[in-house]
Amino acid sequence: MKKLLLLLFITSLLQISCGSSKKKSNTEASRKYLLEKAYKKYKGTRYRYGGTTSRGFDCSGFTQRVFSEYLHYSLPRTTKAMMKTGKKISKKQLKPGDLVFFRPSRRYYHVGIYIGNGTFIHASTSKGVIKSHLTNPYWKKKYIFSRRVLKY
């Protein structure tokens, strides 16, 4: 799997630097690679309300860190502020790097980063940094909308 991701990343970089007409899919593949790399680094990192470091993350702290460290993009600190950033898109339009938002309770919102194939990464209050699927009955019920903050 690592070799395949590395090959995809290198191929993407070569095609981009050569002016390939497949720029969209290359960007998508390279973002997916970077997001998988971020996930591997932080997988299992515990949940910590207000956390923004590898000692513990909350959902928006994790999202902000990944965007800054891996995608070189500055996001606001809170989920509510992220909900106003970028352009609202439908589930059908999701691409790696898009933000997915949920309403787990009346008291708070939750944010994750879409990585492709119906999957997103996020800081779960019970399991720390994990991958989840949008078709999971819990997340499917709590999903509210998605936003694209990066250009494709």
C-alpha positions in Angstrom: 0.0 0.0 0.0 2.8 2.4 0.9 4.6 1.7 -2.4 1.3 2.3 -4.4 0.7 5.6 -2.6 4.3 6.7 -3.2 4.0 5.7 -6.9 0.8 7.7 -7.2 2.4 10.7 -5.5 5.5 10.6 -7.7 3.4 10.1 -10.9 1.3 13.1 -9.9 4.2 15.3 -9.3 5.8 14.3 -12.7 2.6 14.9 -14.6 2.0 18.3 -12.9 5.6 19.4 -13.6 5.3 18.3 -17.3 2.1 20.3 -17.8 -0.2 17.3 -18.0 -3.8 18.0 -18.9 -4.9 15.7 -16.1 -4.1 18.3 -13.4 -7.3 17.7 -11.5 -6.8 14.0 -10.9 -3.1 14.7 -10.0 -4.1 17.2 -7.4 -6.6 14.8 -6.1 -4.1 11.9 -5.9 -1.4 14.0 -4.2 -3.9 15.4 -1.7 -5.1 11.9 -0.9 -1.5 10.8 -0.4 -0.8 13.7 1.9 -3.9 13.2 3.9 -3.1 9.4 4.3 0.3 10.4 5.5 -1.2 12.8 8.1 -3.6 10.1 9.2 -0.7 7.6 9.7 1.2 10.2 11.8 -1.7 11.1 14.1 -3.7 7.9 14.1 -4.9 7.1 17.6 -3.8 10.5 19.0 -6.2 11.0 21.9 -9.0 13.5 22.0 -8.4 16.6 24.0 -10.9 19.5 24.2 -9.1 22.6 22.8 -6.2 20.4 21.7 -4.1 21.4 18.7 -1.0 19.2 19.1 0.0 15.5 19.0 -0.5 15.5 22.8 -4.3 15.7 22.0 -6.6 17.1 19.4 -10.2 18.2 19.3 -11.8 17.9 15.9 -11.1 21.5 14.7 -7.6 21.4 16.2 -6.8 18.3 14.2 -8.3 19.7 11.0 -6.4 22.9 11.4 -3.1 21.1 12.1 -3.5 18.8 9.0 -4.3 21.7 6.7 -1.4 23.7 8.0 1.2 21.0 8.1 0.3 18.9 5.1 -1.8 21.1 2.7 -0.1 24.5 3.6 -3.4 26.2 4.1 -4.5 28.2 7.1 -7.9 27.4 8.5 -9.7 29.2 11.3 -9.4 27.6 14.7 -13.0 26.6 15.5 -15.6 24.4 13.8 -18.1 27.2 13.6 -15.6 29.5 11.8 -14.6 26.6 9.5 -18.3 26.2 8.6 -18.2 29.7 7.0 -15.0 29.1 5.1 -14.9 28.1 1.4 -17.7 27.0 -0.8 -20.6 24.8 0.2 -20.7 21.6 -1.9 -22.9 18.4 -2.1 -21.8 15.0 -0.9 -21.6 13.9 -4.6 -18.9 16.6 -5.2 -16.6 15.6 -2.4 -12.9 15.3 -3.2 -9.9 14.8 -0.9 -9.3 17.8 1.3 -12.9 18.9 1.5 -14.4 19.6 5.0 -17.3 17.5 6.2 -19.5 18.8 9.0 -21.8 17.0 11.4 -24.2 17.9 14.2 -23.7 15.2 16.9 -25.8 17.0 19.4 -27.7 20.3 19.9 -24.7 21.6 21.9 -21.9 21.2 19.3 -20.7 20.6 15.8 -18.0 18.3 14.4 -15.6 18.6 11.5 -13.6 16.0 9.6 -11.5 15.9 6.4 -12.7 13.9 3.4 -10.0 11.6 2.0 -11.9 9.8 -0.7 -13.9 6.7 -1.2 -16.6 7.8 1.2 -14.0 8.1 4.0 -13.0 11.0 6.3 -10.4 11.5 9.0 -11.2 13.3 12.3 -10.6 13.5 16.0 -13.3 11.4 17.7 -14.1 12.1 21.3 -14.1 8.4 22.2 -11.3 7.0 20.0 -9.0 9.9 19.1 -7.9 10.4 15.5 -9.6 7.8 13.3 -11.0 7.1 9.9 -14.8 6.9 9.5 -17.1 6.3 6.6 -19.9 8.7 5.6 -22.3 5.7 5.2 -21.8 4.7 8.8 -25.4 5.0 10.2 -24.2 7.4 13.0 -22.3 9.8 10.7 -24.9 9.5 8.0 -27.6 10.7 10.4 -25.5 13.5 11.8 -24.1 14.8 8.5 -25.2 18.4 7.7 -23.0 19.7 4.8 -19.6 19.9 3.2 -17.3 22.8 2.2 -14.4 23.1 -0.3 -11.7 25.4 0.9 -8.9 24.4 -1.5 -9.0 25.0 -5.3 -9.2 22.1 -7.7 
